[in-house]
């Protein structure tokens, strides 16, 4: 009886030991798996940072390579290497750098676009629009470039602001969806461009390609790194994340607040 009890006890102890060893092995395996996951996550973050940094570097390099043809065609009323001037005031000069595919640009248009245009119409500011196209390289299309060219075509017939507003009003909800030439022509028609045959030829033939490049080059010279950027007499306006303060910030910057 004693011998039998001893064997049973030994067997029970062995089973407990095996159970503890299995549990320890499972915990070790789980810990190792977690370490691998942590390494993958950290590695992914590092890789993402590298991609972002490299991407920014490429954008900087590409934008700095913009060349300007001084003989390129310009829209009516536009000076070389300059944006589209609006209003009769001589000062203060408000430069507005935008990209027609930029969602936050649309948001600014929705919130204070009418105020900006009204101040120019009232003779309080000289407003100069600079349509950039840096987002094309980010989004893998050429919609910003073509929209900028089309805005020049509209300016050539005195309809820049109306066209500008139509583009933002119809900006795709999905970033990167872009604009087709047919849509740009529709925007011109909705904006009241008087000679649609001429406008169509200008849009499809990219008549103002050289001017669009000149505007991009001017943005580089001005140190513009994002859109929208408002510059008043050479000084950038800083806006908070609170949309409710944007109008007052703009009016204060131009001395109307």
N, C-alpha and C positions, 0 to 999 in steps of 0.2 A: 504493500500500500504506500509506504514511504517513497519507494523508488518510482512508482507510477506518478505520485504527486509531484515529485521533483522534475520528472520529464515534462509534465503538463505545464509546470511553472516556467521551465526553460523555454518551451515552445511559445508560451504567451509573451515572454520577454522579447523573444526574437521577432515576433510579429509586431510588437510595439516599436522595436528598434527599426524594423523595416519601414513601418509607417512614418516614423520620424524622418528617416532618410529620404523617403519619397517626398514628404512635405518640404524638406529642406531643398531637395533637387528642384521641385516645382517653383519654390520661391526664388531660387537662384536663376532658373530659366526665365521667370517673369521679370526679375530685375535686369537680366541681360537684354531681354526684349525691350524693356523700357529705355535702357541706355541706348540701344540702337535707334529707337524712335526719337529720343532726344537728339542724338547726333544727326539724324536725318532732318529733323526740324531746324536745328541750328545751321546745318549745312545748307538747307533750302533758303533760310533767311540770308545767310552770307551770299549765296548765289544770286538771290533776288537783289540784294544791295549792289553786288557787282554788276548785274544787268542794268540796274537803274543808273549807276554811275557811268557805265560804259555808254548807255543810251544818251545820257545828258552830254557826255563828251562828244558823241557823234553829232548830236543836234548842234552843239556849239561849233564844231568843225564845219558842218555843212552850211550853217547860216553865215559863218565868216567867209565862205567861199563865194557868196553871192556877188556876181559881177554886174556892172551897170553899163548899158549902151547909151551914151549921151545923145545919140541921134534917134533913139527909139520914139515912136509915136506916143503922145500924151493926150489924155482927155482934155476937152475944152476947159479953159479956166484953171488948169493945173500947172504949177511950176515944176521944173526938173527936180527929180529926187524928193518930191513932196507929195503930201496927201491931198485930199479934196477939201478946199476951203468953203466954209459956209458962213454967211453973215457979212455985214458991212463994217463991223467994229475993227479997230486996229489993235486993241488990247483990252483985257488980257487975252493971250493966245492959249486956247485949250486944245491940246493934241490928244486925240483919242485913238489908241492903238487897239485894234480888234482883230478877231479871226472869225469868219462867218460860220465855222463849225464849232466854235467854243461855247459850251453850255452856260458857263458863268457870264459870258458876254451877253447872251440872250437874257439871262436873269437881270443883268444891269439894265439892258434895254427895256425890259418889262417894268422895272421899278423906277428908273430915273431917266430913261431915254427921252421921254416927252419933255421933261424939265430941261435937259441939256439943249435940245433943239429949240425950245421956247426962249431960252436965254440968248441963243444966237440970233433968233428972229427978232428979239426985242432990241438988238444992238448992244447987248451987255458984254458979249464975248466974240472973239473970232475963233470959230470952231474949225478944226482941221482933222478929218478922218484919215487914218492910215490903215487900210485893209491888208493885214498880214496873212501869210499862208504856212506858218511853221507847223501847224497841226497835220498837214498832209503827210509829213514824214512819220508822225506818230501813228496815224490812223491808216496808213497804207493806201491813200487815194490822192486825187488831185483836186478835190472839190473846193477847198479853200482858195486855191490858185484860180480856178475857173470862175468862182463866184467873185473874186476880187477883180478879175479882168472884166466880168460882166458889169460890175459896179462902175468901172471906168466907162464902159459902153453907155451905161445909163447917164453918167455924168456928162458925156459928150452931147447928150440931148437934154440936159438940164433936169434930169430926174434921179440924181444920185440918192437923195435922202428917201424918196418914196420907194426906190428899189431896195435900198438898205433895209428899210423897215419891213418890206415884203419878205426878204430873205430870212430875217430873224423870226418873223411871224410864222414862217413855215419850216423852221429848223426841225429836222427829224428828232423824234424823242430818243431814238437809239443813236448814240454817238458813233460816228464812223459810217453811218448809212449814206451820208453825203447828198449831193445834188446832181441830177442829170442835166444836160444841156437843155432838154425839153422843159424841165422845171424852171431853170433860169430864164428861159424865154417867156414862160408863163408869168414869172414874177415881173418881168419887164412890162408885159402887157397890162398886168394888174396895177403897175406903178404909173401907167399912163404914158409910156414912151411913145412919142408921136409917130416915128418912122420905124415900124417893126421890121421892115425888110433890111434896113440899114443896121438895126440893132442885132438881128439874127446873124448877119454876115460878120459883125464885130465879135459876137459871142463865139460863134463856131470857128472863126479864123483867128481868135485870140489876138486881136489887133493891138491890145495894150499889154502884151506879155512883158515887153521891156520896161514899161512903167511899173508893173506889179513887182518886178525884180528891184527896181529903183526904190520903191516904197519899203521893201524888205531890207535893203541895204541901209536905208535911213533909220529903220528900227534898230538895226545892229549898232549903228553909230550912236544912237541915243541911249544905248544900253538897255533896251527893252528885253526882258527875259520871260514875260508872260502876258497874257491878255485876260481881261481888259486892263489897260494901263492908261490912267488919266494924268496928263502932265500940264500944269498951269504955269506959263512963263518959265519953263525949265525945271519946275519942281513937281515931283510926283505926289499925287494925293494918296493918302493912306486911308483906306476904308476898313471899318470893323466888320466882324462877321454878322452884325445885327443889321439887317436890311432896312430897318426903320430909321437908321441914322445916315443912310447913304445920301439922301437928298440934302440934308442939312450940311453934311460934310462937303458936298460939291458946291453948294451955294456959299458957304463960308470961304472956300478956297478961291472963289472968283470975286469975293468982296460983296456978295449979295445976300449974305446970311445974317 
